[in-house]
Amino acid sequence: MRFIPIIILVVFASIQARAQESPPSACLNDKPYRTEEVLKAFRKRYDMTAVNEGYGLGGQGFYFIWDLTDPSNKLTAPGACISFKEGHFYHFSRSYYAASFSHIARLRGGEIEFVDSVNCPSGQAGYVKLLETVANDKSVSRKVLKRLKQYRKFGIYSRTDFETVACRRHSYNSEKQSGSSMKLARMSSTPISPSPS
């Protein structure tokens, strides 16, 4: 009887070691979305809006990404795997609560459509417009719309001394700040290069 806990422990350690050695099978992207390119676009977008919110670059905490179309598809730890799929909505932010400016991205037609800082005053117009657009889009399920409304539930946050997100108290002109081709209501697209065949 004394050996049973040891045997169970050895079997469990063996299973864990094999799981860590085998590459994740769920990390498959739709064309033309390449993991490195999408992650780079997400990070660049987040960093730009963090500066606009007055927070600055190099905030604390890792970036998480959560697929709101398929919540089992998520990047919630550094080095984890996430699949980027056509038509899916993603919630991404930093995990550090004071810097957790929530962004929503949609992959569509080889581009990434962003709605920035939806949990800040500066992002409310874009967020409301996104919800209205999705509510009228028959190709998007009601479950996805519900998750878009509850996006903060799909994230991992670390709190220290801060109980609120460090948003600016006033809206800023995102077109003026970024100098990019921002669309109305803080939505813009970033094209993705075609995947190599």
Phi, psi and omega in degrees: 000332181291336185276343182299312178299326180292318179298315179299318179297318179295316179297316180298316179296322179294316178297316180298317181297318179294322179295324180286330181284322185281136181291148180294131183276343185277000185270060181246128182256151169284148174289144005262021188280117177254134186310307184300320183289319179293315179299319179297317179295318179298313183296316180299318180295315180299313182299320179298315182285331176298319176295315180297328178281356178089009183274319180099173181276166174070034179298167183276162178086155179276166175274135170247154177224131181231125179282114181279346176278322177226089187300344177285345179265106186205155173243102185240009176211145179305133178084358178287173185248142175220144178263139177253119189239143178302132176082354182278150176257140181232135172260127178221151183190180168272156181280334181293120194303315182297334181252017185273067175285110185282130176242146173244132177235144174234131177267120183207127175061033180080010179234163175249120176263127183249144164235118191268150170042053185292345178263012177242158177305324183293340182255359186297319181298316179294322180293316178298316179297319178300312181298319178297317180297315181293321180299330180265359182264107184291345179279350180255127183289159178294331178296320179293318177300317179298318179294324177297325178286335181247033188306327183293340176290340182257074181188166178235123185235139174250125181255140173239255179270352186260130176253356179229162176277140186278058178286155170292155179282344183231160177284156175236160180276102186294328179294318180292319183293316188270335183064022182251186182270060180293140175272171179305145176062041171061029176251134175213165182242147173239118180289150178250136178292148178299145177289145175293141182280000000 
